[in-house]
């Protein structure tokens, strides 16, 4: 048999539920082994590193048993014969009260997990445990001694939350990091806090398993965006967090943690953030359709002093060219300029958010305008929405634009074949038409620009006598 590198992720419940490892045990003894058993290495309990310091034990929750593991082996590293991993645990205050668990058919060089029974582990007590490799009738020395304190009890104290710069009863200016003080109120079972802007809070204890089944332990407190230690057990912690983008109510969800990462009930802190949208101002009050227009972008009042803007994300809605938002760098004063061709045939909106150096994103600022790009249609014989002419009576229709740069017109009567005529020097065009029969008619016509953009259609209704 050969065993390569393997990697997976497991979920170690380090909160109110203890870790349970499923153990496959058979009644047959380990097969004959060529080498001498060696002392197991890479010791872990509940996927936490082993502590060999009796004065600084690892705290774990073990309501359903204590998961322990180490890598057994032999001196013959090329021999993959199965071995036995044996574990023993005893209370530090009573070294003679030993409980032993055996893991049969363990793979040399691979972590061999076992579960020390919950019945042998009292809440609040400190225990020592060791492991050894057994092959045939030979056993290695016992490993280093690991010390663990069993903590199956959740903290009873939920954090007290306060903020001087984001009080709960007023509308606070947005954009600046919010500073919160989280307090355990003297409950020395609490050693840290977990917090987030959304629920559920991040799961504690997702452990990646690397080569040879070795857990890759990550300290939750290495992520200050969600975890912070208390300054002392039962003390407090101060965290600086950027509120989620957008104005309105915001809620920070918080719970206490003990040394085993058991969690308290969740509490919350709600406060309000005022508008933070940038202003979007065109260079002229009423930009014309199809014209490149420069817009000036400015941070929300007071934002630049709280959390300087470094860029803007600019998007257009309703135009003929759809693409990804454009990122525009801001000047040192937080302003920026951007040029947009307004070619939405019914209107167009320019939508802008600002971004600060710490990644905070503002509300959306918006400028919009409507445009009528339909042509004007006039007939001296067949007036709009009225009767005129008659079957076989010729009439003319004149098309004139409401916008610039019209090159042609396309029209159809009652959904028949489309006909395109070129616009004259004055951008208008006239067509002659003779109805074959009387009745109700619909003349649909739209203009096309010199760049080939099709403008909005217009329906001209009339009746032939």
N, C-alpha and C positions, 0 to 999 in steps of 0.2 A: 504494500500500500504506500501511496505517496500523498503528502499533505502540503498544499501550497498556501499562499497568502489568502486570507479571506477577510472580508470587511462587511459589517452589517451594523444596524442601529438597533438598540434595545431601549425600552422605557423602564427606567428604575424609578419606582414611585417613592420619592424621598419625602413625601408629605405624610398625610394621615394614614396612608395605606403602606404596609411594609412590602419589601421586595420578595417575590417568590420565584425561585428558579426551579424549573421542571427537571427532575432527575430521572434518568433511565438507568435502572439497576437490574442486573441479571444475577442468577444464582451461581453461575459458573465462575471459577477462579480465573485470575489473569493467566495468560499463556506464558510459556517458558520464555525468559528474557535472557539475552546474551550478556548484557552489561550489568554493572552494579547500580542500584538505585541511587539517585542524587537528591539532595534537598530541594524541595519545590521553591520556585522563584515567583516574582510578580504576584504578590499577594494583594487581594482586594476583598472588602466586605461591603455588601450592598452597592457594588460598583463605585465605592469610594476607596481611596488609597489606604493601605494599612498604616496605622500609627504604631511605631515601636516604643513610643514614649509613654510610660504608664501615667505620667502627670498630664499628658495631653491626648487623651483618647479620642477616637473618631466617634461622633454621635450619629446614631442611625435609628430609624424606625423599623421595628421588627415584630410587628403584631402577628404576622403569619410566619415568622421564622427569619433567621439571619442568613442571607446568601453569602457564602464564602467561596473563594476560589484561589487557586495557585496553579502554577505549571509544574507537573511532575516530570521526571526524566530519569534517564540512566546514562552511564558513561559511554554506552554504545549509541551514539546519535544516529547511526544509520539503521538501527533496529527499531522497527515500528511495532513491536509486540506490545500488546495492551498491558497496562499496569493498574495498580490500585492507588487512589489518593485517599488518605485517611486524615480526618480532621478531629480535633478535640478542643473542647471549650470548658472553661471553669470560671466561677465567680472569683474576682480578685480577692474578696474577703474570705473565701473558702476554697483554697487551691485543691483540696482533696475531692471536691464535688465535681468530678469530670464527666462530661457527656461526650461520646464519640460517635461520629458519623463516617461511613465508608462509602466512597464512590468507586464502584467496580468498573472495569473496562474503560479506563481513562486512556487517552492518547498521549504518549510522551511528547513533550514540546508544545502542547495545547492546553489552555486553561481548562481545569476540571472543576466545574461548579458543583456545590452541594448546599444543602439547607440545614442549618443547625435549628433544631425544633424550637418553636415559640414557647413550649412548656418548660424548657430549660432556661428561659431568659426572662428575668423579672424587669418590669419597667422601672427605670431610674437606677439600675445596677450597672456596674462596670465589669466587663468580662475580658478574659484573655483567651486567645485561641492560637493554635498552631496546626501545621499540616506536615505530613511526611509521605514519601513515595514508598510503596510496597510492591515488590516483584518476587514471585514465588514465595519463598519463606524468608526473604531478606528485606529489611526496611532501612531506609536512609535515616539520618538524624532528623530530629524535628526542626522545622523552620524557625525563623525569628518569631518572637511572640508579638501578636497584634492585639491592641487594646481598643475596645469599643464600649461605649456607654449606650444603653438601650433607652430610647426616648420615644414612647408610643403616644404621648399626650400632646394634643394640639394646644397652641397658645390660646389663652382665654381672652387676652386683651387685643382689641382691634386698635389700629393706630389713631391717634388724634392728628388732624391735618390742619395746617394753617399756612397762610401766605400773606406777606405784607404788601407785595406788589400786585397781587391779583385777589383782592378781597371778594367775598361771595355776593355781596348785596348791591354792587354797582356795576356799570358797564366800563370795563377796563380797556385801555388802548391796546390793540393787538400788535403782534410782530416781535415783541421782546420776549426773551426766555422768561419763564415763570419760575420763581424760587419758592419751594414748598418745604416746610419743616414737618417731619413725620416723627411722632413721639410715642414711645412705649409706655409712658407714664409711670416708670419705675418698676414695671414687671420684668424681672431679670431673666425670665424664661425667653424673652424676646431679644434676639441678637441682630435682626436685620428686617428689611422690608422689601416687598415686591409691589410694583406699580405699573400701570399702563393706561393709555387713553381709551382702550377698547376692552370689552370682555369677550370671551374668557381671558383671564390673565395667562401669560406664557406657562407652559407645562414645565415643571422643574424635574430634572433628572433624565432627559433624553441623552443617552450615552452612545457614542460611536464605538464600535468594536473593531479593532484593527488587527494587525498581524498576530497570529497565534492565539486569537481570541482575547487579547489584552484590552481591557476597557481604556478608552481615551478620556480621562476624567477632565471635566471643565468646571471651574468654579463659577457658579451663577453670578457672583459679585464682580466678575470680570466684565459684566455687561451693565454699565451704569445707566443705560437707558431704561432698564427694568428692575435693577436690583441695587440696593445700597445697604452696607452694614451700619448698624447703630454704633455710635461712638463708644458706648459701653453697654453691657447687658442691661436692658431696661431703659436705655437712654434714647437718643434721637439721632436723626440724620437729616441733612439738608440737601435737597436735590434741585438741580436747575434743568428745566425741561421746556422745550419749545412747544406751545400749544398747537394742535392741528390747525391747518389752514382754514380760513373762513371765519365769518363773524357769527355771533350768537352764543348759546350756552355750550360750555365744555365741561366734561366730567373726568376727573382723575380717580381711578379705582386703585385701592391700596389694601394690602393685607400684611400682617406680621408673620415673621418666620422665626423658628427657634433653631438651635444648632444642628438638629437633624433635618431641617427644612420642612418640618411640619408647618402647616399654614393655619392662621386664624380665619375667622369669618372675614368677608370682604366689606370694606366700608368705602365711602366715596366723598368727593369734594367737588361741588358744582360752582362754576363762576361764569361770568359773561364777558365776551370780547366784542368790542365795537367794530364797525366796518373798517376794512383795510384795503379796499379796491383802489388801484391807481386811476388817475384821471387820464382820459384819452381825448386830445384836442386837435382838430384839423387846423391847418394853416389858414383856411378860408372858412367862413361860416357855413356856406352851402356848397360843398364840392360838387362839380359836375360829373355826370356819368362818363366813364371811360377815361377820365383825366387822372394822371398820377398826382396823388395828394400826400403831402407830408403831414404826419401826425406827431405831436409832442406828447411824450409819456412822462408822467410825474408821480412820485410815490404818494401814498395817502398822507394827509397832514400829520406831521410829527413822527412818521415812521422812520425817516432817514436818521433822526437822532437816536432812536431806540434800537434799530436793527438795520443798518445801511443796506440799501438795495444795490445789487451788483448786476442784475440783468432782468430782462422782460421776455415773456413768451407771448408772441403775437399770432393770432389766428384770425381768419376771415370766414364769415358764414354768408352764403348766398351768392358768392362770386362764381365766375365761370371756370376758374382754376382752383381746384381743390388739392391741398397737399398738407404736409405736416406743418405744425406751428413753427414759426421762425423765432430763433433766439437772438435777441438784440442786447448788446452790452450797454450798461449804464455809464454815464459820466460820474465823476467824483461827487457831484451834488445829487446823484440819484436819478437824473432825468435822462431821457434818450429820445432820439428821433427815428422815425421809420416812414418809408414811402410806400403807399399802397395804391394800386390801380383799381378804382372802384368800377367793376364791370358786371355787377349783379343786375340782371335785366328787370328784376322787380324791386331790388334794393339790396343793401349789403350791410353787414355788421362787422366791426373790428373789435375783437375780444382780447383782453390783455390781462395777464397776471404778472406780478413782480416777484422776484426771488432775492432773498437776502443771502449773505455770505454763509450763514450757518445752515442753509437749505430750506429755511422757512418760506412758504409760498402764500401770497396774499389772496384775498377774494378776487373775483374777476371784475375788472373794469370794462365798460362797453360803450361804444359809439355806434350809431346806426342811422341809416337814411333810406328812404324809399325812392324809387325811380319809376317813371312811366316811360317805357321805351316803345310803346305801341305807336304805329303811325296814325296820323289823322286822315280820315277818308271823307271825301266830299263828292256829291254827284248833283248836277243841276236837273236831271230827269228823274232819278230814282233816289229821293230823299231817305235818310236813315229813319227807320222805325215808322215808315209811312208808305202810302201807295203812290205810284207814278207810272208814266209811260204806258206800255202795253206790249203784248206779244208782237215781235218784229220791229219794235220801236227802239232805235239805237240810243245809247246813253254813254256818257263818259264818266270815269271815276278818277279822281286825283288823289295821289298819296303824298303826304308831306311828313317829315320826321319831327319828333320832339327832342331828339338828341343829335349830336354831331356825328360826322364820319359815316353817314349812310351811303352805301354804294349801290344797292339794288333792293327791289321789292319782289316778293313772291306771293302770288295770290291764287285762290281757287274759289269757284262758285259751287255751292252745294256739295262740297267734297269731291268735285271732279278733278281732272288732271291739274297739277300745279304748273303755273306759268311764272317765269321770272323776267322782270324788266329792269333795265339799268336806270339808275337815278341820273337826272340831269345835273348841270352845274349848280343849280339852286337846291340840289339834293331831293327834288320832288320827281314824280313820274305820273303820267296819265295813261289810262287804257280805255279803249272803246269796247263796248259790249252790246250785243243784240240778244234779247231773251227769245227763246223759241216758243215758250208758253207762258201763260200767266201763272200767278201763285206766289207763294212765300219763298224768299231767297235768303241765303246766308253767304256773304262775301267775306272770306277769311284772308287776311293779309299780314305779312310780317316783313320787317326790314332786315337787311344784312349789312354789316359794316365792311369797310375795306379790308379788315383783317380776317373776314370770313365768319365773324361771330353772329349768330342768329339772335335777333331781339324778340321781344314779347309779341305774340300774335294779337290781332284785333279782329273781332267779329262784327261786321256791318250788316244789319238786318234791314230788309225792305220788302215791299210787296209790288209785284207787277200786276197792273190792272188787266 
